[in-house]
Amino acid sequence: MKEFKNMCNVDIVHLDKIAAVRKKMKSERVIQRLSETFKALSDPTRLKMLLAFSQEELCGCDLVELLGITKSAISHQLRILKNLRIVKYRREGKQIFYSLDDDHVKTLINQSLSHVEEENEGGNREKV
């Protein structure tokens, strides 16, 4: 077995720890859904949209102006976010307004921002 830096130098398996973790592991379906959520959040355009929604409810035309991309591109990104229940929408006449689906999404974004901004030497943290 090839040795890796920062790995154990002995092969000891802690069966009690494995059993405890295995008991609390999520189902494959939940893990797949979580993976899809993180994949959706990994796109810079979708992240910009979510950061915008954390500030204000916006319609598609607002997003076109704010992000400088086409309606078609906005529509595609919104479809992904809606399907994963990351954003929700409401209709007002002929307009559709989008916002974060719930506080879990806002918390996830805030926690991730906090983690990333912690690395900045200046320590300037912006709240969502």
N, C-alpha and C positions, 0 to 999 in steps of 0.2 A: 504494500500500500504506500503510495506516494505521500510524503509528509507535507503538510501545509502549515505555513506560519499562522499563529494564533489558533491552532487546533490542539486538541488533547494529544498527548504523546502516548496514551494508553487506550486500549479498546475496552471501555467499561460502559455498559448500558444500564441506565437507571430505570428499571422496569416500573417502579412505583411512580416516578415522574411521568413516564410515557403513558401509563394507565390513566393517571389523573388528567393529563392533557387530552388524551384520546376521548375520554368521557365527555369533555366540554367542547370538542371540535364541532364545528358547524357542518351541516349537510353539504353535499356536493352542489346542490341547487343553490344554496345560500352563498357558497364560495364563488360559484360561477357568476351570480348576480353582483356580488361585491367586486369581482374582477372587472365586469362590464362597467360598473360605476367608475372605478378608478381609471379605466381606459377612456371613458368619456371625459373625465376630468383632466386627462393628460394632454388634451388638445388646447393650444394657446388661444385660439379663437373662442372656444367654448368657455375657457376660464375667464376671458375678458367679459363675455356675456354674463357669466355668473357673478363676477365682481360688480358689474353694472346693476344687475338685478338685486344685489345685496344693498344697493343704495336707493333704488327707485324702481317702481313698476314701469315697464317700457313696452311700446308696441314695436312691431317689426321695422317700421319706417324709422323709428328712433335709433334702432340698432344699425340700420344701413348707414345713417348719418354718423353715428358715434364711431363705428368700427371701420367705415370706409370700404365695405364689401357689398356684393350684390344681394338683392332680395332672395334670389335663388340659393345663394350660399347661406344666408341667414335662415331660410326655411329649412334647409337640410340640417343645419346644426340644431335648430329648435326641435325638429322631429326626434333626433337622437336624445336630447335632454328630456323631452316629454315622455318618450317611451320608457325611460328609466326612472320616471317620476322625480326628476331633479328640478324641473320647473313645472309650473302650472299656468293656466291661462284663463282669462275671462273675456267674454265678448261684451262690447259696449257699442251698440249700433253696428256700424260697418268695421269698427276697429277691434282688434284683439290685443289685449295687454298681457304681458308675461311677467312672472315673478318667481322667486324661489318657491319650491313646493312646500317646504316646512323649515323649522328652525334647525333640524338636523343638518341640512345642507349648509346653512349659514355657519353653524358650529364647525363643521368639517373644513370649510374654507378658512375660517378664522384660525383654527388650530394649525392648519397647514401653513398659512401665512406667518403665524407666530414662529413656527419651526424654522422656516426659511429666513425670516428677518432676524432671527437670533444670531445667524451667522454673520450678519453685517456688523462691521466694526463700529460704525456710527451709532448703531442701535436705534435708528429711527423706525419705529413701528407705527404702521398705519392701521387703524381699526376698520373693519368692514362694516 
